[in-house]
């Protein structure tokens, strides 16, 4: 199974917090699923690491994951997701979540997340959330 891990899960994982999502991440590693990362997740996780040593360790870790590229159509789909949800009265708190959702949709991968915005996105743009 190909699985894109959202930054919310990585931040909890690297912070040593035990959640149902970090447990699923550990199970995915044990099951040798294909773990994926995209540019937005990479950005969100790395930008929050203040110290150089952990920054480099996480960066090296991410370099071993499958990178899901984006292109112009990813950004157009992300904007479409945001606009359509707003038209329905739902405002996504972080537009980067729309880009991550667009990447998930375009690549047909599963999503492991811990962010309520994906629940709203999933209602109108189906995501394979686990």
mmCIF file of the C-alpha atoms, coordinates in Angstrom:
data_MODEL
# 
_entry.id   MODEL 
# 
loop_
_atom_site.group_PDB 
_atom_site.id 
_atom_site.type_symbol 
_atom_site.label_atom_id 
_atom_site.label_alt_id 
_atom_site.label_comp_id 
_atom_site.label_asym_id 
_atom_site.label_entity_id 
_atom_site.label_seq_id 
_atom_site.pdbx_PDB_ins_code 
_atom_site.Cartn_x 
_atom_site.Cartn_y 
_atom_site.Cartn_z 
_atom_site.occupancy 
_atom_site.B_iso_or_equiv 
_atom_site.pdbx_formal_charge 
_atom_site.auth_seq_id 
_atom_site.auth_comp_id 
_atom_site.auth_asym_id 
_atom_site.auth_atom_id 
_atom_site.pdbx_PDB_model_num 
ATOM 1   C CA . UNK A 1 1   ? 0.000   0.000  0.000   1.00 0.00 ? 1   UNK A CA 1 
ATOM 2   C CA . UNK A 1 2   ? 1.248   3.489  -0.856  1.00 0.00 ? 2   UNK A CA 1 
ATOM 3   C CA . UNK A 1 3   ? 0.661   5.835  2.028   1.00 0.00 ? 3   UNK A CA 1 
ATOM 4   C CA . UNK A 1 4   ? 1.208   9.582  2.241   1.00 0.00 ? 4   UNK A CA 1 
ATOM 5   C CA . UNK A 1 5   ? 1.816   10.586 5.837   1.00 0.00 ? 5   UNK A CA 1 
ATOM 6   C CA . UNK A 1 6   ? 0.559   14.076 6.710   1.00 0.00 ? 6   UNK A CA 1 
ATOM 7   C CA . UNK A 1 7   ? 2.764   16.455 8.661   1.00 0.00 ? 7   UNK A CA 1 
ATOM 8   C CA . UNK A 1 8   ? 0.435   16.234 11.675  1.00 0.00 ? 8   UNK A CA 1 
ATOM 9   C CA . UNK A 1 9   ? 1.335   12.568 12.086  1.00 0.00 ? 9   UNK A CA 1 
ATOM 10  C CA . UNK A 1 10  ? 5.066   13.074 11.471  1.00 0.00 ? 10  UNK A CA 1 
ATOM 11  C CA . UNK A 1 11  ? 5.207   15.902 14.015  1.00 0.00 ? 11  UNK A CA 1 
ATOM 12  C CA . UNK A 1 12  ? 3.567   13.691 16.646  1.00 0.00 ? 12  UNK A CA 1 
ATOM 13  C CA . UNK A 1 13  ? 5.812   10.762 15.674  1.00 0.00 ? 13  UNK A CA 1 
ATOM 14  C CA . UNK A 1 14  ? 9.086   12.699 15.852  1.00 0.00 ? 14  UNK A CA 1 
ATOM 15  C CA . UNK A 1 15  ? 7.869   14.438 19.020  1.00 0.00 ? 15  UNK A CA 1 
ATOM 16  C CA . UNK A 1 16  ? 7.419   11.051 20.709  1.00 0.00 ? 16  UNK A CA 1 
ATOM 17  C CA . UNK A 1 17  ? 3.653   11.469 21.143  1.00 0.00 ? 17  UNK A CA 1 
ATOM 18  C CA . UNK A 1 18  ? 1.629   8.263  21.071  1.00 0.00 ? 18  UNK A CA 1 
ATOM 19  C CA . UNK A 1 19  ? -1.596  8.578  19.083  1.00 0.00 ? 19  UNK A CA 1 
ATOM 20  C CA . UNK A 1 20  ? -3.699  6.154  17.085  1.00 0.00 ? 20  UNK A CA 1 
ATOM 21  C CA . UNK A 1 21  ? -2.166  7.692  13.948  1.00 0.00 ? 21  UNK A CA 1 
ATOM 22  C CA . UNK A 1 22  ? 1.427   7.218  15.125  1.00 0.00 ? 22  UNK A CA 1 
ATOM 23  C CA . UNK A 1 23  ? 0.499   3.627  15.958  1.00 0.00 ? 23  UNK A CA 1 
ATOM 24  C CA . UNK A 1 24  ? -0.783  3.229  12.379  1.00 0.00 ? 24  UNK A CA 1 
ATOM 25  C CA . UNK A 1 25  ? 2.451   4.733  11.072  1.00 0.00 ? 25  UNK A CA 1 
ATOM 26  C CA . UNK A 1 26  ? 4.503   2.243  13.079  1.00 0.00 ? 26  UNK A CA 1 
ATOM 27  C CA . UNK A 1 27  ? 2.292   -0.598 11.796  1.00 0.00 ? 27  UNK A CA 1 
ATOM 28  C CA . UNK A 1 28  ? 2.771   0.631  8.209   1.00 0.00 ? 28  UNK A CA 1 
ATOM 29  C CA . UNK A 1 29  ? 6.544   0.594  8.686   1.00 0.00 ? 29  UNK A CA 1 
ATOM 30  C CA . UNK A 1 30  ? 6.392   -2.925 10.136  1.00 0.00 ? 30  UNK A CA 1 
ATOM 31  C CA . UNK A 1 31  ? 4.190   -4.067 7.240   1.00 0.00 ? 31  UNK A CA 1 
ATOM 32  C CA . UNK A 1 32  ? 6.708   -2.476 4.833   1.00 0.00 ? 32  UNK A CA 1 
ATOM 33  C CA . UNK A 1 33  ? 4.124   -0.266 3.129   1.00 0.00 ? 33  UNK A CA 1 
ATOM 34  C CA . UNK A 1 34  ? 5.435   2.298  0.675   1.00 0.00 ? 34  UNK A CA 1 
ATOM 35  C CA . UNK A 1 35  ? 5.639   5.500  2.707   1.00 0.00 ? 35  UNK A CA 1 
ATOM 36  C CA . UNK A 1 36  ? 5.352   8.686  0.684   1.00 0.00 ? 36  UNK A CA 1 
ATOM 37  C CA . UNK A 1 37  ? 6.042   12.348 1.195   1.00 0.00 ? 37  UNK A CA 1 
ATOM 38  C CA . UNK A 1 38  ? 5.220   15.442 -0.842  1.00 0.00 ? 38  UNK A CA 1 
ATOM 39  C CA . UNK A 1 39  ? 6.765   18.882 -0.885  1.00 0.00 ? 39  UNK A CA 1 
ATOM 40  C CA . UNK A 1 40  ? 4.141   20.468 1.361   1.00 0.00 ? 40  UNK A CA 1 
ATOM 41  C CA . UNK A 1 41  ? 4.572   17.827 4.069   1.00 0.00 ? 41  UNK A CA 1 
ATOM 42  C CA . UNK A 1 42  ? 8.343   18.142 3.823   1.00 0.00 ? 42  UNK A CA 1 
ATOM 43  C CA . UNK A 1 43  ? 8.040   21.914 4.250   1.00 0.00 ? 43  UNK A CA 1 
ATOM 44  C CA . UNK A 1 44  ? 5.628   21.773 7.182   1.00 0.00 ? 44  UNK A CA 1 
ATOM 45  C CA . UNK A 1 45  ? 7.687   19.255 9.128   1.00 0.00 ? 45  UNK A CA 1 
ATOM 46  C CA . UNK A 1 46  ? 11.152  20.679 8.485   1.00 0.00 ? 46  UNK A CA 1 
ATOM 47  C CA . UNK A 1 47  ? 10.212  24.320 9.076   1.00 0.00 ? 47  UNK A CA 1 
ATOM 48  C CA . UNK A 1 48  ? 9.279   23.538 12.669  1.00 0.00 ? 48  UNK A CA 1 
ATOM 49  C CA . UNK A 1 49  ? 12.576  21.912 13.661  1.00 0.00 ? 49  UNK A CA 1 
ATOM 50  C CA . UNK A 1 50  ? 14.777  24.466 15.394  1.00 0.00 ? 50  UNK A CA 1 
ATOM 51  C CA . UNK A 1 51  ? 17.912  22.470 16.127  1.00 0.00 ? 51  UNK A CA 1 
ATOM 52  C CA . UNK A 1 52  ? 20.288  21.468 13.336  1.00 0.00 ? 52  UNK A CA 1 
ATOM 53  C CA . UNK A 1 53  ? 20.920  17.850 14.363  1.00 0.00 ? 53  UNK A CA 1 
ATOM 54  C CA . UNK A 1 54  ? 17.253  16.744 14.436  1.00 0.00 ? 54  UNK A CA 1 
ATOM 55  C CA . UNK A 1 55  ? 16.603  18.817 11.293  1.00 0.00 ? 55  UNK A CA 1 
ATOM 56  C CA . UNK A 1 56  ? 19.283  16.895 9.400   1.00 0.00 ? 56  UNK A CA 1 
ATOM 57  C CA . UNK A 1 57  ? 18.081  13.541 10.801  1.00 0.00 ? 57  UNK A CA 1 
ATOM 58  C CA . UNK A 1 58  ? 14.484  14.137 9.675   1.00 0.00 ? 58  UNK A CA 1 
ATOM 59  C CA . UNK A 1 59  ? 15.657  15.457 6.304   1.00 0.00 ? 59  UNK A CA 1 
ATOM 60  C CA . UNK A 1 60  ? 17.702  12.274 5.765   1.00 0.00 ? 60  UNK A CA 1 
ATOM 61  C CA . UNK A 1 61  ? 14.725  10.171 6.838   1.00 0.00 ? 61  UNK A CA 1 
ATOM 62  C CA . UNK A 1 62  ? 12.449  11.895 4.310   1.00 0.00 ? 62  UNK A CA 1 
ATOM 63  C CA . UNK A 1 63  ? 15.013  11.400 1.538   1.00 0.00 ? 63  UNK A CA 1 
ATOM 64  C CA . UNK A 1 64  ? 14.398  7.647  1.874   1.00 0.00 ? 64  UNK A CA 1 
ATOM 65  C CA . UNK A 1 65  ? 10.639  7.963  1.295   1.00 0.00 ? 65  UNK A CA 1 
ATOM 66  C CA . UNK A 1 66  ? 8.856   7.935  -2.056  1.00 0.00 ? 66  UNK A CA 1 
ATOM 67  C CA . UNK A 1 67  ? 8.534   11.539 -3.224  1.00 0.00 ? 67  UNK A CA 1 
ATOM 68  C CA . UNK A 1 68  ? 5.194   12.393 -4.847  1.00 0.00 ? 68  UNK A CA 1 
ATOM 69  C CA . UNK A 1 69  ? 5.821   15.289 -7.228  1.00 0.00 ? 69  UNK A CA 1 
ATOM 70  C CA . UNK A 1 70  ? 3.394   18.059 -7.986  1.00 0.00 ? 70  UNK A CA 1 
ATOM 71  C CA . UNK A 1 71  ? 2.857   20.225 -11.028 1.00 0.00 ? 71  UNK A CA 1 
ATOM 72  C CA . UNK A 1 72  ? 0.595   23.079 -12.073 1.00 0.00 ? 72  UNK A CA 1 
ATOM 73  C CA . UNK A 1 73  ? -2.449  20.841 -12.091 1.00 0.00 ? 73  UNK A CA 1 
ATOM 74  C CA . UNK A 1 74  ? -1.854  20.000 -8.417  1.00 0.00 ? 74  UNK A CA 1 
ATOM 75  C CA . UNK A 1 75  ? -2.099  23.661 -7.488  1.00 0.00 ? 75  UNK A CA 1 
ATOM 76  C CA . UNK A 1 76  ? -5.198  24.150 -9.643  1.00 0.00 ? 76  UNK A CA 1 
ATOM 77  C CA . UNK A 1 77  ? -6.859  21.146 -7.996  1.00 0.00 ? 77  UNK A CA 1 
ATOM 78  C CA . UNK A 1 78  ? -5.834  22.432 -4.548  1.00 0.00 ? 78  UNK A CA 1 
ATOM 79  C CA . UNK A 1 79  ? -7.406  25.805 -5.325  1.00 0.00 ? 79  UNK A CA 1 
ATOM 80  C CA . UNK A 1 80  ? -10.529 24.078 -6.673  1.00 0.00 ? 80  UNK A CA 1 
ATOM 81  C CA . UNK A 1 81  ? -10.855 22.058 -3.471  1.00 0.00 ? 81  UNK A CA 1 
ATOM 82  C CA . UNK A 1 82  ? -10.526 25.194 -1.353  1.00 0.00 ? 82  UNK A CA 1 
ATOM 83  C CA . UNK A 1 83  ? -12.973 27.233 -3.463  1.00 0.00 ? 83  UNK A CA 1 
ATOM 84  C CA . UNK A 1 84  ? -15.634 24.517 -3.702  1.00 0.00 ? 84  UNK A CA 1 
ATOM 85  C CA . UNK A 1 85  ? -15.574 23.891 0.042   1.00 0.00 ? 85  UNK A CA 1 
ATOM 86  C CA . UNK A 1 86  ? -15.761 27.611 0.770   1.00 0.00 ? 86  UNK A CA 1 
ATOM 87  C CA . UNK A 1 87  ? -18.752 27.827 -1.584  1.00 0.00 ? 87  UNK A CA 1 
ATOM 88  C CA . UNK A 1 88  ? -20.364 25.105 0.581   1.00 0.00 ? 88  UNK A CA 1 
ATOM 89  C CA . UNK A 1 89  ? -19.700 27.198 3.699   1.00 0.00 ? 89  UNK A CA 1 
ATOM 90  C CA . UNK A 1 90  ? -16.635 25.249 4.823   1.00 0.00 ? 90  UNK A CA 1 
ATOM 91  C CA . UNK A 1 91  ? -13.416 27.184 5.233   1.00 0.00 ? 91  UNK A CA 1 
ATOM 92  C CA . UNK A 1 92  ? -10.265 25.084 5.356   1.00 0.00 ? 92  UNK A CA 1 
ATOM 93  C CA . UNK A 1 93  ? -7.933  26.522 7.993   1.00 0.00 ? 93  UNK A CA 1 
ATOM 94  C CA . UNK A 1 94  ? -4.757  25.783 6.065   1.00 0.00 ? 94  UNK A CA 1 
ATOM 95  C CA . UNK A 1 95  ? -4.756  25.858 2.267   1.00 0.00 ? 95  UNK A CA 1 
ATOM 96  C CA . UNK A 1 96  ? -1.699  23.581 2.275   1.00 0.00 ? 96  UNK A CA 1 
ATOM 97  C CA . UNK A 1 97  ? -4.068  20.792 3.334   1.00 0.00 ? 97  UNK A CA 1 
ATOM 98  C CA . UNK A 1 98  ? -5.857  21.323 0.006   1.00 0.00 ? 98  UNK A CA 1 
ATOM 99  C CA . UNK A 1 99  ? -2.542  20.888 -1.819  1.00 0.00 ? 99  UNK A CA 1 
ATOM 100 C CA . UNK A 1 100 ? -1.777  17.729 0.126   1.00 0.00 ? 100 UNK A CA 1 
ATOM 101 C CA . UNK A 1 101 ? -5.279  16.405 -0.647  1.00 0.00 ? 101 UNK A CA 1 
ATOM 102 C CA . UNK A 1 102 ? -4.746  17.242 -4.333  1.00 0.00 ? 102 UNK A CA 1 
ATOM 103 C CA . UNK A 1 103 ? -1.479  15.271 -4.288  1.00 0.00 ? 103 UNK A CA 1 
ATOM 104 C CA . UNK A 1 104 ? -3.234  12.300 -2.662  1.00 0.00 ? 104 UNK A CA 1 
ATOM 105 C CA . UNK A 1 105 ? -5.993  12.392 -5.285  1.00 0.00 ? 105 UNK A CA 1 
ATOM 106 C CA . UNK A 1 106 ? -3.635  12.768 -8.246  1.00 0.00 ? 106 UNK A CA 1 
ATOM 107 C CA . UNK A 1 107 ? -1.361  9.931  -7.157  1.00 0.00 ? 107 UNK A CA 1 
ATOM 108 C CA . UNK A 1 108 ? -4.150  7.646  -5.921  1.00 0.00 ? 108 UNK A CA 1 
ATOM 109 C CA . UNK A 1 109 ? -2.432  6.968  -2.603  1.00 0.00 ? 109 UNK A CA 1 
ATOM 110 C CA . UNK A 1 110 ? -3.833  6.486  0.878   1.00 0.00 ? 110 UNK A CA 1 
ATOM 111 C CA . UNK A 1 111 ? -3.610  9.258  3.465   1.00 0.00 ? 111 UNK A CA 1 
ATOM 112 C CA . UNK A 1 112 ? -2.712  8.972  7.130   1.00 0.00 ? 112 UNK A CA 1 
ATOM 113 C CA . UNK A 1 113 ? -3.575  12.220 8.900   1.00 0.00 ? 113 UNK A CA 1 
ATOM 114 C CA . UNK A 1 114 ? -4.650  13.793 12.159  1.00 0.00 ? 114 UNK A CA 1 
ATOM 115 C CA . UNK A 1 115 ? -6.287  17.008 10.962  1.00 0.00 ? 115 UNK A CA 1 
ATOM 116 C CA . UNK A 1 116 ? -10.018 17.748 10.937  1.00 0.00 ? 116 UNK A CA 1 
ATOM 117 C CA . UNK A 1 117 ? -9.759  19.699 7.664   1.00 0.00 ? 117 UNK A CA 1 
ATOM 118 C CA . UNK A 1 118 ? -9.350  16.404 5.792   1.00 0.00 ? 118 UNK A CA 1 
ATOM 119 C CA . UNK A 1 119 ? -12.763 15.272 7.073   1.00 0.00 ? 119 UNK A CA 1 
ATOM 120 C CA . UNK A 1 120 ? -14.351 18.249 5.291   1.00 0.00 ? 120 UNK A CA 1 
ATOM 121 C CA . UNK A 1 121 ? -12.279 17.740 2.152   1.00 0.00 ? 121 UNK A CA 1 
ATOM 122 C CA . UNK A 1 122 ? -13.139 14.027 2.091   1.00 0.00 ? 122 UNK A CA 1 
ATOM 123 C CA . UNK A 1 123 ? -16.885 14.772 1.989   1.00 0.00 ? 123 UNK A CA 1 
ATOM 124 C CA . UNK A 1 124 ? -16.575 16.511 -1.388  1.00 0.00 ? 124 UNK A CA 1 
ATOM 125 C CA . UNK A 1 125 ? -13.291 15.147 -2.760  1.00 0.00 ? 125 UNK A CA 1 
ATOM 126 C CA . UNK A 1 126 ? -12.955 11.515 -1.642  1.00 0.00 ? 126 UNK A CA 1 
ATOM 127 C CA . UNK A 1 127 ? -9.645  10.651 -0.025  1.00 0.00 ? 127 UNK A CA 1 
ATOM 128 C CA . UNK A 1 128 ? -8.512  7.178  0.947   1.00 0.00 ? 128 UNK A CA 1 
ATOM 129 C CA . UNK A 1 129 ? -7.982  8.051  4.616   1.00 0.00 ? 129 UNK A CA 1 
ATOM 130 C CA . UNK A 1 130 ? -6.815  5.325  6.950   1.00 0.00 ? 130 UNK A CA 1 
# 
